[in-house]
Amino acid sequence: MFSFDIPVLKFLEGIRTDFLNNLLEFITILGEETILILIIATLWFAFDKKSALRIFFVTVLSLGTNNSIKNIAKVPRPFATGEVTCVRPETATGYAFPSGHTQTFTTWSTLASIMWRKPWVKISAAILIPLIGFSRIYLGAHYPSDVIVAILLGVGFAFVGNYLFDKIEDKRKLLLGVTLFYAPFVIWFMIGGDPLFEDLFKVYGMILGLTCVVVFDYGKENIDYCVVWWKKLIRVAGGVLLALLVKEGIKLLYFTDIVWVTFAMDIIRYGALVFVVLSIYPMLFKKLNF
């Protein structure tokens, strides 16, 4: 934490209005998992599976590190220490440093700028990255230093992850390597048993699920993109709906409050979400002529 963190937070708390609260709550949503699901589903089912895989891989690689750092540093949220109040605290889970919302959006939007090199993509990223970071500070969910480090990490992972994706041709080896890399952290934090460690296990579930998708789909071209626009729209809508159903449906099966069991269920839940939506669901396209 830096000396400017608390004064900045207190100043922003003092200028809050209903209008600014609503505006910045809307902006902060862009860094949440629902938006990532929508982006991946749109690309995977309607346009380009390889681009979707690249963005998903690099983003979960970034998030795995983000949550590992959070769980090691254990920096409390500013509202948890009573220094400021928080608007929309339900989005502020786990520890504070670095900001997950900011790093998530920074990673995939920077990567999109690298991949497509369109002026409007770069300009949008350049405007929205600091806005999302600012929203997290304004809402009282993060210290300014959480956001600054998250932006630096997000940009760094966009370049490093993109390089790895290009360098390692066999994506099965790439994903298996990432799965094994994060496994010791997962075991360590599971033994730690801190409920605020939970987000790492959700991310690890996504990594495992994506690894299974790549292994299961290796060499297959099971999605035909030469279909009319309304079929693509139905594909995407169905994929997003299925993702939400799997995510919330498995959560209903949680049978205990024992922390390590909940962590294990989180891995299963997010792993199943990714595998069912990205591998099983596309099998319906050919059968239903979609």
N, C-alpha and C positions, 0 to 999 in steps of 0.2 A: 504494500500500500504506500502511495506517495503523499506528500504533504498537501497537495492540491485536491486530493480525492474528496474529503469531507466538505470543505468550503464549496466546491462545485455542486455536490449533491444538495447541500442546504440551500444554495442559491436557486437551483432548479425547482426544488420543492416549493420554494416561496413564490414562484411565478406560475404554478400550475393553474389551469382553468379547465372547465368541462370540455371546451372545444379542443384545446391542446391534448388533453387526456385521450379523447376519442381518436384524434388524428394519429397520435403516436402509438396508441394501442393497435390501430390498423396497420401502421408501418411495421411494428414489431412482429406481427403475424408472418411476415415474409421470411423470417428466420426460423419458423417452426416446422416440425416434421410433416405436417399436413401439406404444406407447400412443396416440400421435397418429394412426397409421394405423388402429388399431382404432376410435377415436372417429369419425374421418371416414367410415370404411367403414360403421359402424353408422347414422350419420345419413343418409349419401348413399343407401344402398341400402334402408333400412328405414323412414325417417321423413320427412326433409325435406332435399331437395337444397340449397335456398337457405341454410338454416342451416349446413349442412356447408360450403358454399362460403364463407360469411362467416367461420367459425372458421378454415378452412384459409388463406384469404387473409390475415387479420389475423396469424395465427401465423407464416407465412413472411415477412411484412413485418417483423415483430419480429425473427425470426431472421436475416434478411439484415443488419439493422443490428447485431445482436449480434456476428455473425461479422466484420463489417467493423471494428467497434471492437476486437475481439480481435486482428485481424491488424495493426492500426495500433499498438495499445498494446504488443503482444508481451510481456505479463507471463507469465513462466514459471509453471507449476504449482508448488505448494509442495513436492511430492514430487520434482519435477525438480531443485530446488535443494538437496535433501537435508535440508530443515528438518524434514520429517515423512515418515513412510511413508504409503502409500496402500492402502486396501482397495478391491478391484475397480478397478484402474487402467485396465482396458480401456475403461471408460466415460469416461475423462478424456482426450479427444483434443483436439488443438489447444492454443491458449493459454488462460490462466486468466480474464482479465478482459474482460467480466463472465460470470457463470455461465450457460451455455446451458440446462442442465437446469432451473434455477430460473426463468429468463426464459420458457422455453417453457411450463412449467406455469402460471406466473403470468399469462401472456398469455391462454391459452385459457380458464382457469378464471375469471379476472376477466371476460372477455367473456361467458362462459356466465351469470355473475351479472347482467350488464347485460341480456342477451337474455331470460332467463326470469324473473328477479326472484323466484324461489322462495326462501323462507327457508332450506331445506335446502341449496340450491345455494350461497348466500352463506356459510352457516356452514361447509360443507365446504371451500370455497375459503379462508376465513379461517383454518381450522385447518391445511390441507394445504400452503399456500404456505410458511409459515415452517418447517414440518416438512421439506419437500423441501430448502429452503435449508439448514437445519441438517444434514440428511443429507450434503450435499455438503462441508460443513466438517468434520463428524465423520469422514467417510471419508478425509479428507486430499486431496480433489480440488480444493478451492478455499479461498482466503482468505475471511474474513468479509466484507471489503469487496467482493469479487466478487459475493457473494450479495446484499448490501444494494443495490448498484447495479442488479443484475439484477431484483430485485423492483420497484424504482422504474421501470425501463424497461418491464417487463412490464405493469404497471398503466397506464403512460402510453400504450403502444402499443395496449392493449385499447380505450381511449377514443378515441384518434386514429384507429386503423384502423376502428373501428366507425362513426365519423363519416364517414370517407371512403367507406366502403361504402354508407352511406345517401345521401350527398351526390351521388356520381357514379352516375347511373342506368345508363349503358351500361358494363357490367362489362368489355367488351372494351377500352375506352379505359382503364379503371382498371388492368387487368392489364398492358396494353401499356406504360402509364406506369411502373409499378413495374419491369417488365423493363428498360426503357431507363434508369431511374434507377440500378439496380445494375450495369449493364453496364460503366461505367468502372472500378468497383471490381474487378470480375471480371478485366478485362483487366490492370489494374495488378498485382493479386496473382498472376495467372498468370505475368506477366513476372518477378515477384519470385522465384518458384520455390521457396519455402519449403514443405517437406512438411507443416508444421503449419498451413498455410493451407487444408488440404483441405476442412474442413467447409463453408466458404463456397460451394464449387462444388457440393456436394450440395444445399444450400439453393437455389442459383440454378437448378439442374436442376429442383427442385420448382416454382419460380416459372415457369420456361419451360413446364413440363408443364401447370401450371394455366392458363396463358395459352392454350395450345393447346386445352385442354378447353373453356374459355369461348368461344373463337372457333368451334370445331368444333360445339359444342352450342347455339350462340346461337339462341334462339327455339324450341328443341325441348323437348318434355316427354316424354322417353323412359323415364320410370320410373313405373310404376303402384304406388301405395302401398296400394291396396285389395286386398291379398292376405292370406291367412292367416299367422299368426305363424311357422309352421315354414318357410314359403317365404322369409320375411324372414331367418330365421336362416341358411338355406342360402346366400342371397345374400351376407350379411355374411361368413360363414365362407369362401365361395369367393373373395370379394374380398380378404380378408386373406391367404389362401393364395397367390393369384395375385400379390399385391404382394411377398410374400417370395420367390416363385419368380423373378419378373422381377428383383428386386433382387440376389439371389444368382446367378442364371443369367447375367446380363450381366457380373457381376464375374469369372466364369470366363473371359470373353473378353479380359480385360486381357492385353496381349501385351508390355508393356515396363515398366521401372521409371522411365523418363524422366518427371520430375515434371509438366511441363506437359501431357504426353499423358494421364497419369493424371487430372489435373484435368479435361481435356476429356471423358474417359470417364465421370467422375463426373457431369458435367452430363448426358450422354446417358443414363446409367443411371437417375438419379432423374427426369429428364424423361420417359423412356419408362415408368417405373413409374406415375407419376401419370396420364399420358395413357391407357395401356392399361387401367388399373384403373377410372378414372372415366369414360372415354368409350367404349372398345371393349367392355369387359366387360358394361356394361348392355344392349348390343344383344342379348345372349343371352336377356334376361328375356322378351321378347315371343316369340321363336322357341321357347323351351322352356316357355312359359306359366308363367313365374315373375315 
